[in-house]
Amino acid sequence: MSIHRKALVTRHNPVIREINPLSPLSVGNGEFAFTADFTGLQTYPEQYTIPLGTQTQWAWHSSGGRNVWRLSDVRMQYRDEEKKLGGYPVRPDDKEEAYHWLRQNPHRLQLGQFGFRFASETGGEVQPGQITGIEQQLDLWSGILTSRFNVEGVPVTVVTCCHPDAEQFGIAVESELLTQGRLAVHIAFPAPGMTSRSWDQTIGLHWGEPDSHTTRYIPKRERTAAIERFMDEDGYRVELEWSQGELKQTAAHEFILSNRGINGKLEMTAGFSLLDDVITLPTVQQMAEASRAHWERFWSKGGAVELADSADPRAIELERRIVLSQFNTAIHSAGTVPPQETGLLYNSWFGKLHLEMHWWHAFHFPLWGRTELLKRSMDWYRDILPSAREIARSQGYSGARWPKMVASDGAQSPSVIAPLLIWQQPHPIVLAELCYLAEPTRETLIRYGDIVLESAEFMASFAAWDDAGQRYVLGPPVIPAQENHKAEHTWNPTYELEYWRHGLEIGMEWARRLGLPVSDKWQDVCSRLSELPQEDGIYLAHENCPDTYTKANIDHPSMLGALGMLPGKKVDPEAMRRTLQRVMDSWRWDDTWGWDYPMAAMTAARLGEGHWAVDLLLKDVTKNTYLPNGHNYQRPGLYAYLPGNGGLLTAVAMMACGWQGGPERHAPGFPDDGSWTVRWEGLNAWM
């Protein structure tokens, strides 16, 4: 029986009936997102713990101008001068100004705050407590947000939508407050730049330093205007159209669209672009129609999983997380640049993206039949390939070494951790392989061939020969996915070892497909890479970590990724079963992250432990919380974590439709005792 997709999706439409500080709702398209409070705009941002963002993939800023400092201005450490290898920008030392500027710049811009101003009958502005009858619903099937509420007893209805193919949003307002002249739209532009050197204290909009940026108002024909924004060497343009009223500049960076009291309806559209680009704004109706058509296509095609008929009472909550994760990753993780952890909601880690997280953001798209959403960001690797080659060359290696914490320009940031991470290195290889499995053509091979081959070339050159052990080793210095290990004391992390083999094997297969000779070095490294480290039949975090389960049992239990995220050809299944059992019994789960639960669930699934897989996926831990808006909450300051959403979708696809070489039975990753009824369609078993 086929799945009634509209019923599946719409039964999980988020509905908000009170101010929820952690769950604003967004409309977006992967390149642009607008996040609204309960009014359908950004009227009361002070009521929300999470910043209300207006962001795009292309809007970035460098404080003081570009290239104020360069990476060469930061002292390099961990350099082996005898071997001419290494050199990592890991600590500020006497280069503190350069170190912190490079961490903070470029950063994503907040493009503006758009809110209502409600005038009270007795004078002054209406406060949130004076608003009643709140009912806001995000219709997932159309991507349209409808907000209803009463201001001093007067009903207001606001429809908010985003164009599916442009950086544009629109609103349609109906209320007698308009005819009474008591409803206006307030537009304000925050300052660029960062107010703190701490990554977790730079998430909000910056309303100080008005002289650090310029806002120029350009009235055009009737009821249209442009606003140009300038900050240092960067800038962007906002185009506005509205149906009635007058737009006036009220301060250096603020505007009011006031109503003349003509009727009770107001429409407004806003579009964003670089300064030299031309914007053509549709009407709100045209934008809404385009949104409906786009999201209906999105939900009608690709994968679907239905769990509602299961006997397990947790099934409907898991189904809700699945549906909302599809929506949230489509608007926040499917752009032309790999996303930051918080997507286009607000800035995290100075607004930069973390390449080791790209797997978690986007690996699920092809599994769910939406390879085109992954392909959007894959060409970015080609764009930054020269930078990746230079990183490898500067450290004495060949090929391309992908950075970790970057802006859209691909330049790596200094950090005590980021430059020493390596598990992002095979990501472009496996992501390209997914694209090939979806479209096994010569064109796909040519499009991503350089990315795959140069990634593999670096991986082979990075592995160091250990003459005493007659083997290749990874590190030191190296920091594994479990980031609480010191680089100089870490070598042969379990997950990275298995991922190195897996990536090199795919790289060699791509060479064969392209008709190229397979490198002898790649084959040698792949065949003589160190064995996965164990102690007492249980896998360790890395070879030099005997206290994995006593003192080092925080952060990611990344050894599980060797079988789960990966096929685990070199993994002993029984040793991994013991490892998973030990992790479940002794790991400090409060210190984990949102993607750890789907990672562990995938391990359980491959081991045939369906009950464990479900329990892990729904584990009752703060960092496995999924808010009413579907975002994966982590902690104060990190209110949304898209790697958790993407990981959930990857694990569910694997548990429902299986994996390469897996058992030939329905839903092999779920319990087979009748407690789960799993219907699925449109998924791919490509793990």
C-alpha positions in Angstrom: 0.0 0.0 0.0 1.4 3.4 -1.0 1.9 6.1 1.6 -0.6 8.9 1.6 2.2 11.5 1.6 0.2 14.6 2.2 -1.5 13.1 5.2 1.9 11.9 6.5 3.5 15.3 6.2 0.7 17.6 7.3 -0.2 15.7 10.5 3.2 17.0 11.7 2.7 20.6 10.8 4.1 22.7 13.7 1.4 24.6 15.5 2.4 27.3 18.0 -0.2 28.7 20.5 2.0 30.6 22.8 5.4 32.3 22.7 8.0 29.5 22.6 11.4 31.1 23.0 13.2 28.1 21.5 11.0 27.3 18.6 10.6 30.1 16.0 9.5 28.9 12.6 11.3 29.4 9.3 10.6 29.6 5.6 13.4 29.1 3.2 14.9 27.3 0.2 18.4 26.2 1.0 20.0 29.5 -0.2 17.9 31.8 1.9 15.9 31.5 5.1 13.7 33.9 7.1 12.9 33.0 10.7 9.8 34.5 12.3 8.3 34.9 15.7 4.6 34.2 16.5 3.5 37.3 14.5 4.9 36.0 11.2 7.7 38.6 11.2 10.4 39.3 13.7 8.4 41.7 15.9 9.4 40.6 19.4 13.0 39.2 19.1 13.6 39.9 22.8 11.0 37.2 23.6 13.1 34.6 21.9 16.2 32.8 23.2 17.2 31.9 19.7 18.1 34.8 17.4 15.6 35.4 14.5 17.7 35.3 11.4 17.5 36.6 7.8 20.5 34.9 6.1 21.7 33.7 2.7 24.6 31.5 1.5 26.3 34.4 -0.2 26.3 37.3 2.3 29.6 37.4 4.2 31.6 40.2 5.8 35.2 40.7 7.0 35.6 43.3 9.7 37.9 46.1 8.8 38.1 44.8 5.2 39.4 41.7 3.6 42.8 40.3 4.2 43.5 42.4 7.2 45.4 39.3 8.4 46.5 36.2 6.6 47.2 32.7 7.9 50.9 33.3 7.4 50.6 35.9 10.2 49.9 33.1 12.7 52.6 30.9 14.2 52.6 27.4 12.9 53.2 24.5 15.3 53.6 20.7 15.2 56.1 21.1 12.4 58.6 18.2 11.8 61.5 20.1 10.2 63.5 16.9 9.7 60.7 15.4 7.6 59.4 18.7 6.3 55.9 17.8 7.4 53.1 19.5 9.3 52.7 23.0 10.5 49.3 23.9 11.9 47.9 27.3 13.1 46.7 26.0 16.4 47.5 28.6 19.1 47.6 32.4 19.2 50.8 32.8 21.2 52.2 36.2 20.3 50.0 36.5 17.2 46.7 36.9 19.2 45.2 39.7 17.0 45.8 37.8 13.8 44.6 34.5 15.3 41.2 35.9 16.5 40.6 38.0 13.4 41.0 35.0 11.2 38.7 32.9 13.4 36.0 35.6 13.1 36.3 36.6 9.5 34.7 36.3 7.1 31.4 35.7 8.9 27.9 35.3 7.7 25.8 38.5 7.7 22.4 39.0 9.3 20.6 40.8 6.5 18.0 42.7 8.5 15.2 42.4 11.0 11.6 42.9 9.8 8.8 43.3 12.4 5.5 44.8 13.1 4.8 47.8 15.3 1.4 47.7 16.9 0.0 51.0 18.3 -2.2 50.7 21.4 -5.6 52.5 21.6 -4.3 54.4 24.6 -1.0 55.3 23.0 2.4 53.6 23.0 3.4 50.3 21.5 1.6 47.0 22.2 3.6 44.7 24.3 3.7 40.9 23.8 1.5 40.3 26.9 -1.3 42.3 25.3 -1.5 39.9 22.4 -3.9 37.0 22.8 -5.4 34.2 20.7 -2.1 33.1 19.2 -2.3 30.3 16.7 0.5 29.9 14.2 0.9 27.0 11.8 3.6 26.1 9.3 2.0 24.1 6.5 4.9 21.8 5.5 3.1 20.8 2.3 3.2 24.4 1.0 6.1 25.8 3.0 3.8 28.7 4.0 3.5 30.1 7.5 0.2 31.4 8.7 0.0 33.4 12.0 -3.2 34.5 13.7 -3.5 36.5 16.9 -5.5 39.4 18.5 -4.1 42.8 19.3 -6.3 44.4 22.0 -9.1 42.2 20.7 -8.6 43.1 17.0 -7.8 40.0 14.9 -4.6 39.9 12.7 -3.8 37.3 10.1 -0.3 37.2 8.6 0.8 34.8 5.8 4.6 34.5 5.3 6.2 32.8 2.4 9.6 32.4 0.7 10.3 32.1 -3.0 11.6 28.6 -3.7 14.2 29.9 -6.2 15.3 33.3 -4.9 16.4 35.2 -1.8 13.0 36.7 -1.3 10.2 36.5 1.2 6.7 38.1 1.3 3.9 38.8 3.7 0.2 39.3 3.3 -1.6 41.0 6.3 -5.3 41.3 7.0 -6.5 43.3 10.0 -8.7 46.3 10.9 -5.6 47.6 12.6 -4.5 48.7 9.1 -7.6 50.9 8.5 -7.1 52.3 12.0 -3.5 53.2 11.2 -2.3 51.1 14.1 -0.2 48.6 12.3 3.2 49.4 10.7 6.2 47.4 9.5 9.5 48.2 11.1 12.8 47.4 9.3 16.2 47.6 11.0 19.7 46.6 10.0 22.2 45.4 12.6 25.9 46.2 12.6 28.3 43.7 11.1 31.2 42.3 13.1 31.7 40.2 16.2 31.4 41.5 19.7 33.3 38.7 21.4 36.2 36.4 20.8 34.3 33.5 22.3 32.6 31.4 19.6 29.5 30.8 21.8 28.9 34.5 22.6 28.5 35.8 19.1 25.2 34.4 18.1 22.9 37.5 18.5 22.3 40.4 16.2 24.7 43.3 16.9 22.9 46.7 17.4 25.9 48.8 18.5 28.5 50.6 16.5 26.1 52.5 14.1 29.1 54.2 12.4 30.5 50.8 11.4 28.1 50.4 8.5 26.1 52.6 6.1 22.5 52.3 5.0 21.4 54.2 1.9 17.7 54.6 1.0 16.8 54.8 -2.7 13.1 55.6 -3.3 11.9 54.3 -6.7 8.5 54.3 -8.4 5.4 54.4 -6.2 5.5 51.8 -3.4 8.9 50.4 -4.3 12.3 51.2 -2.9 15.8 49.9 -2.7 18.1 49.9 0.4 21.8 49.5 -0.1 24.0 48.3 2.7 27.8 49.0 3.0 30.3 47.7 5.5 34.0 47.9 4.9 34.6 46.2 1.5 31.3 44.3 1.5 27.7 45.2 0.8 24.3 44.0 -0.4 21.0 45.3 -1.7 17.4 45.0 -0.5 14.5 45.6 -2.8 11.1 46.3 -1.3 7.6 46.5 -2.8 4.4 47.1 -0.9 0.7 47.5 -1.7 -0.2 50.5 0.4 1.4 53.0 2.9 4.6 54.9 2.9 8.1 53.9 3.7 10.2 56.4 5.6 13.7 56.3 7.0 13.5 57.0 10.8 17.1 56.5 11.8 20.5 55.7 10.2 19.6 52.1 9.9 15.8 52.0 10.5 12.7 52.4 8.4 8.9 52.4 9.0 6.3 51.3 6.5 3.2 53.1 7.8 -0.3 52.6 6.6 -2.5 55.4 5.4 -5.7 53.6 6.5 -6.9 52.8 2.9 -8.1 49.2 3.7 -7.4 46.3 5.9 -5.0 44.5 3.6 -1.2 44.9 3.2 1.2 43.0 1.1 5.0 43.4 1.2 7.8 41.6 -0.6 11.5 41.8 0.1 14.4 40.5 -2.0 18.2 40.4 -1.2 21.2 40.4 -3.6 24.7 41.5 -4.0 25.0 45.2 -4.9 25.3 44.7 -8.7 22.6 42.1 -9.1 19.2 42.9 -10.4 16.1 41.8 -8.4 12.7 41.2 -9.9 10.1 40.8 -7.2 6.9 38.8 -7.7 3.7 39.5 -5.9 3.0 37.7 -2.7 0.4 35.6 -4.5 2.9 34.6 -7.1 5.5 33.8 -4.4 3.0 31.7 -2.5 1.9 29.8 -5.6 5.6 29.0 -6.4 6.1 27.9 -2.8 3.1 25.5 -2.9 4.3 24.0 -6.2 7.8 23.6 -5.0 7.0 21.9 -1.7 4.3 19.6 -3.2 7.0 18.4 -5.6 9.5 18.0 -2.8 7.2 15.9 -0.7 5.7 13.9 -3.6 9.1 12.8 -4.9 12.0 11.2 -3.0 11.7 9.1 0.1 9.0 8.7 2.7 8.7 6.7 5.9 5.5 6.1 7.8 5.5 4.7 11.3 2.1 5.8 12.7 0.6 2.3 12.8 3.3 0.9 15.0 2.5 -0.5 18.4 5.5 1.2 20.0 4.1 4.4 21.5 7.3 6.3 20.5 6.7 5.7 16.8 4.7 8.9 16.2 7.4 11.0 17.8 10.0 9.4 15.6 7.8 10.0 12.6 7.5 13.7 13.6 11.2 14.1 13.8 11.7 12.4 10.4 9.2 14.7 8.7 10.4 17.9 10.3 14.1 17.0 9.7 13.4 16.6 6.0 11.9 20.2 5.9 14.6 21.7 8.1 17.6 20.2 6.2 16.0 21.2 2.9 15.9 24.9 3.9 19.1 25.0 6.0 21.5 22.3 4.7 20.8 22.2 0.9 22.6 25.3 -0.4 25.5 25.9 -2.7 27.8 26.2 0.3 28.0 23.5 3.0 26.0 24.9 6.0 27.0 26.0 9.4 25.7 23.8 12.3 22.8 26.2 12.8 22.0 26.5 9.1 20.6 29.8 8.1 18.9 30.4 11.5 21.7 32.3 13.1 25.5 32.4 13.4 27.3 29.7 15.3 31.1 29.3 15.6 31.5 32.8 14.1 29.1 32.0 11.3 31.5 29.6 9.7 30.9 26.1 8.3 32.6 22.9 9.6 33.5 20.5 6.8 33.6 17.5 9.0 29.8 18.1 9.5 29.0 18.1 5.8 28.5 14.3 5.9 25.9 14.7 8.6 24.2 17.6 6.9 23.9 16.1 3.4 24.7 12.4 3.2 21.0 11.6 3.7 19.8 13.5 0.6 20.7 10.7 -1.9 19.5 8.0 0.4 16.1 9.8 0.4 16.1 10.1 -3.4 17.1 13.8 -3.4 20.6 13.7 -4.8 20.1 17.1 -6.5 20.1 18.7 -3.0 23.6 17.3 -2.3 24.9 18.2 -5.7 24.2 21.9 -5.0 27.1 22.0 -2.5 29.5 19.5 -4.2 30.7 22.0 -6.8 32.0 24.2 -3.9 34.7 21.6 -3.4 35.9 22.2 -6.9 35.9 25.9 -6.3 38.2 25.6 -3.2 40.3 22.9 -4.6 43.3 25.3 -5.2 43.2 26.2 -1.5 43.0 22.5 -0.4 46.0 21.8 -2.6 47.9 24.6 -1.1 47.2 23.4 2.5 48.5 19.9 1.6 51.6 21.4 -0.2 52.4 23.7 2.7 52.4 20.8 5.1 54.6 18.6 2.8 51.9 16.4 1.4 50.5 15.8 -2.0 46.9 16.0 -3.2 44.3 18.2 -1.5 43.7 18.5 2.2 40.3 19.9 3.0 40.1 22.4 5.8 37.7 22.1 8.8 36.4 25.5 9.9 36.0 27.8 6.9 33.9 30.5 5.3 32.7 30.3 1.7 36.2 31.2 0.4 37.5 27.9 1.7 40.4 29.4 3.7 41.1 27.5 6.9 40.7 29.1 10.3 43.2 28.9 13.1 42.1 26.8 16.0 43.4 24.5 18.8 41.5 21.7 17.1 40.3 22.4 13.6 43.6 22.2 11.6 44.5 18.9 13.2 41.2 17.1 12.3 41.3 14.6 9.5 37.9 12.9 9.4 36.5 15.4 6.9 39.1 14.3 4.4 37.2 11.2 2.9 33.9 13.1 3.0 34.0 14.4 -0.6 34.9 11.0 -1.8 31.9 9.2 -0.3 29.6 12.1 -1.2 30.8 12.0 -4.8 30.2 8.2 -4.8 26.6 8.8 -3.8 26.2 11.2 -6.7 27.6 8.5 -9.0 25.3 5.8 -7.6 22.4 8.1 -8.4 23.8 9.0 -11.8 26.4 6.5 -12.9 27.6 8.4 -16.0 30.9 9.6 -17.4 29.7 13.2 -16.8 29.5 12.5 -13.0 33.0 11.0 -13.0 34.4 14.0 -14.8 32.5 16.5 -12.6 33.8 15.1 -9.4 36.9 13.2 -10.5 39.5 15.8 -9.3 37.8 16.0 -5.9 37.9 12.3 -5.4 41.4 11.6 -6.8 43.1 14.5 -5.0 41.5 13.7 -1.8 42.7 10.1 -2.0 46.2 11.3 -3.0 46.5 13.4 0.2 45.2 10.5 2.3 47.9 8.2 0.9 50.6 10.7 1.4 49.4 11.5 5.0 49.7 7.9 6.2 53.2 7.5 7.7 55.2 4.4 7.4 56.1 2.7 10.7 59.2 0.6 9.9 59.2 -1.2 13.2 55.6 -2.3 12.8 55.7 -2.7 9.1 52.5 -0.7 8.8 51.1 2.7 7.9 49.8 4.9 10.8 47.7 8.0 11.1 49.3 10.6 13.4 50.6 11.9 15.6 49.8 14.8 15.5 46.2 14.2 14.8 42.9 15.0 16.6 40.1 12.4 16.0 36.4 13.0 15.7 36.3 12.6 19.5 37.9 16.0 20.0 39.0 15.7 23.6 42.3 14.0 22.7 45.6 15.8 22.5 47.1 15.8 19.1 50.6 14.9 20.1 49.5 11.8 22.0 47.0 10.5 19.5 47.6 8.0 16.7 45.5 5.5 14.8 42.0 6.5 15.8 39.6 3.6 15.1 37.0 5.4 13.1 39.5 7.3 11.0 41.5 4.2 10.2 38.5 2.4 8.8 37.4 5.6 7.0 40.9 5.9 5.4 40.6 2.4 4.0 37.1 3.0 2.8 37.9 6.3 1.1 41.0 4.9 -0.6 39.1 1.9 -1.9 36.5 4.2 -3.5 39.3 6.5 -4.8 40.9 3.5 -6.5 37.6 2.5 -8.0 37.1 6.0 -9.4 40.5 5.8 -11.0 39.5 2.5 -12.7 36.2 4.0 -13.9 38.0 6.9 -15.4 40.4 4.6 -17.2 43.4 5.8 -15.1 46.1 3.7 -13.6 45.6 2.9 -9.9 48.4 4.4 -7.7 50.7 1.7 -6.3 51.0 3.9 -3.2 47.3 4.0 -2.6 47.1 0.2 -2.9 50.0 -0.2 -0.5 48.6 2.2 2.1 45.2 0.6 1.9 46.6 -3.0 2.3 49.1 -2.2 5.1 47.2 0.4 7.1 47.3 -0.4 10.9 44.7 -2.7 12.3 41.9 -1.2 14.3 43.0 -0.9 17.9 41.4 -3.1 20.6 41.9 -3.9 24.2 40.3 -7.0 25.8 38.2 -7.5 22.7 36.7 -3.9 22.7 37.6 -1.1 20.3 39.5 1.9 21.7 39.1 5.5 20.7 42.6 5.3 19.4 45.7 3.2 19.8 47.1 5.3 22.7 43.9 5.5 24.7 43.6 2.6 27.2 41.2 4.7 29.3 38.6 5.1 26.6 35.8 3.9 28.8 36.9 5.4 32.1 38.4 8.8 31.8 38.0 9.5 28.1 34.3 8.5 27.8 33.0 12.0 26.9 32.3 13.7 23.5 31.7 11.4 20.6 32.0 7.6 20.9 33.5 7.8 17.5 34.9 4.2 17.4 31.3 3.1 16.7 31.4 4.9 13.3 33.8 2.2 12.0 30.8 -0.1 11.6 27.6 1.9 11.0 28.5 5.0 9.1 30.9 2.7 7.3 30.6 -0.9 6.0 33.4 -1.9 8.4 35.3 -4.4 6.2 38.1 -4.6 8.8 35.7 -4.6 11.8 35.2 -7.7 13.9 31.4 -7.7 14.4 31.5 -9.3 17.8 34.2 -6.9 19.0 32.0 -4.1 17.8 29.0 -5.6 19.6 30.9 -5.6 22.8 32.1 -2.1 22.1 28.5 -0.8 21.6 27.4 -2.6 24.8 30.2 -0.9 26.7 29.4 2.5 25.2 25.7 2.1 26.2 26.6 1.1 29.7 29.4 3.5 30.5 29.5 6.5 28.2 28.7 9.9 29.7 25.8 10.7 27.3 25.2 14.2 28.7 28.6 15.1 27.1 27.7 13.8 23.6 26.3 15.6 20.6 23.1 15.3 18.5 24.7 13.1 15.8 26.0 10.5 18.2 22.6 8.9 18.7 22.0 8.1 15.0 25.7 7.1 14.7 25.2 4.5 17.5 21.9 3.5 16.0 23.5 2.7 12.7 26.1 0.5 14.4 23.3 -1.3 16.2 21.4 -1.8 13.0 24.3 -3.4 11.2 24.8 -5.7 14.2 21.2 -6.8 13.9 20.2 -5.2 17.2 17.0 -3.4 16.1 15.8 -2.7 19.6 19.1 -1.0 20.5 18.9 1.0 17.3 15.5 2.4 18.1 16.4 3.0 21.8 19.5 4.9 20.8 17.7 7.0 18.2 15.1 8.0 20.8 17.4 8.2 23.8 16.1 10.5 26.5 19.1 12.9 26.7 19.0 16.7 26.5 21.1 16.8 23.3 18.7 14.4 21.6 15.8 16.8 22.2 13.8 17.7 19.1 11.9 21.0 19.6 8.4 21.8 18.3 10.0 23.4 15.2 11.9 20.1 14.6 15.3 21.4 15.4 17.8 19.3 17.5 18.5 21.3 20.6 21.9 20.9 22.2 22.5 23.5 25.0 22.2 27.2 25.7 23.8 29.1 22.8 23.4 26.1 20.5 19.6 25.9 20.1 19.6 24.1 16.7 22.0 21.5 15.4 21.4 20.4 11.9 23.9 17.5 12.0 21.5 15.8 14.4 18.6 16.2 11.9 20.7 14.9 9.0 22.1 12.0 11.1 18.5 11.0 12.1 17.5 10.8 8.4 20.6 8.8 7.4 20.0 6.3 10.2 16.3 6.0 9.5 16.9 5.4 5.8 19.4 2.7 6.6 17.1 1.1 9.2 14.1 1.1 6.9 15.5 0.1 3.5 18.8 -1.6 4.5 22.4 -1.2 3.4 24.8 -2.7 0.9 25.5 -6.3 1.8 22.8 -6.3 4.5 20.1 -8.8 5.2 17.3 -9.2 2.6 14.4 -8.5 4.8 12.0 -5.6 5.3 13.2 -2.8 7.6 16.2 -4.7 8.8 17.3 -2.0 11.3 14.0 -2.0 13.2 12.9 -4.6 15.7 11.3 -7.6 14.0 9.0 -8.5 16.9 5.9 -6.8 15.5 6.1 -3.7 17.6 7.1 -1.5 14.6 5.1 -1.2 11.4 7.4 0.5 8.9 6.2 1.6 5.5 8.7 3.2 3.2 9.2 4.2 -0.4 11.7 6.0 -2.5 14.7 5.2 -0.3 18.1 3.9 -1.5 20.3 1.3 0.2 23.6 3.0 -0.6 25.5 2.8 2.7 
